[in-house]
Amino acid sequence: MKLIENIKKYFSSNYEVLAAVIIFIIVIVAKLEFYKTIILMLEFIVLMEVAKMISDFIKKEKLRLRFVIDIFIIFLIRDVIIYTSHTNKDYFTIIFLLFVIFIFFIFRILAIKYSPGIVKPQKENNKED
């Protein structure tokens, strides 16, 4: 009984593991090709990110660059998976896409680091006159 309680406690705080197990079982039972499943999940994530970006834009009337970059990164990862799953691989295209993903990661880091929403407190000079 304690083992079952520990398993329930683990899955109650780690939903992503439970979701991954369920998806994996569905892929095996339905005899789906794994790379196609990954591609569909990445497309779903792109759609979620687009919906989040639009919702955020409507609520705050601001477009966060990070969301746009995330969408492009996920979409490019999807393309890399598609190109690597072909029997006749176009290595130049794959390497080019990986290079573009790397550039987008740099842009993402810079977008977070130099975000205008983050205000750094200024030090006050306490000089006595």
N, C-alpha and C positions, 0 to 999 in steps of 0.2 A: 504494500500500500504506500509506503514511503517513497518508493521509486516512482510510482504513478504521480504522486503529489509533486515530486521534484520535476518530473517531465512537464506537468501542467504549469508549474511555476516558471520554468524555463521558457515555454512557448508563450506564456502570457506577457512576458517582457521582450520577447524576440519574435515578433510577428513575421519578419522577413524570412526567417528560417522556415517557419511553417508554410509561408506562401511559396517558397522555393521547392519545398518537398511536395506540396500539392501540384505545382506546375510540372515538376519532374515526373510524378506518377501519371498525370494526364498525358504527357508526351509519350511515355512508355506504353500506356494502355491504348492510346489512339494510334500508336505506331507512326507518329509524325516524324519528319526529318528534323533533327535538332537545330540545324542552322536556320531553317525556315521559321522555326518557333522563336529563335533569338531575334531574327529580323522583324517578325511581327511584334514582339515585345518592345523592341527599340522604336518601331513606328508608333506604338501606343504611347511610349514615353514622350516622343516628339509631340504627339497630339496633346498630351497632358501639359507639357511645357508651353505650348502655344496658347492653350486655354488659360493657363496661369498667367501668362504674359498679358493677354487681352483683359483678363479680369483685373489684374493689377493696374493696367493702364486706365480702365474705366473708373476704378475706385480712387486712385491717387492722381490720375491725369499725368502720370510720368511713365516713361518707358525705360525699364532697367536694362542696361546693356548686357549685364550678366545673363539674363534670361535668353536674349537673342543669341549670344555666344554659345550657351549651353545647347540650344536647339541645333545650331550648326554642328557642334562637336558630336552630338548624338547621331545626327543624320549622316555625318561623314563616317562614323564608326560603323553604322549600318551598311554603308556602301563598301567599306573595307571588307566586312564579313561576306557580302555578296560576291565581291571580286575574288576573294580567297577561296570561296567554295566552288568556283568554276573549275572544270577539268583543265582547260587551257588558260592558265593564269597570265594576266598581263602585269608583270612585276613592276614595270615603270609606273603604271596607274596606281598600284597599291602603295608604292614608295612615295609617290607624289601626294596621295591622300593622307598618308601618315605624316608627311611633312606639313601639310596644311593643318591637320589636327594639332600638331605640335605648336604651330604659330597661333592657332586659336587658343590653346592653353596659355600661352604667354599673354595674349590679349586679355584672357579671363583673369589672370593673376594681376595684371596691371589695372583692370577695371575695378577689381576689389580693393587693391591698394590705394588707388587714387580716386575712390568714390567720393562724390561731393556730399554725400549724406553723412559722412564721418567727419565730425568736427573735433579737432584736437584742442584740449585746453591750453590756453596761453599762460605762461608764467608771468606773475606780476612782479614788477620791480618795486621793492619796498625801500626806497631811499629816503632818508631823513633830510629835510631841508634845514 
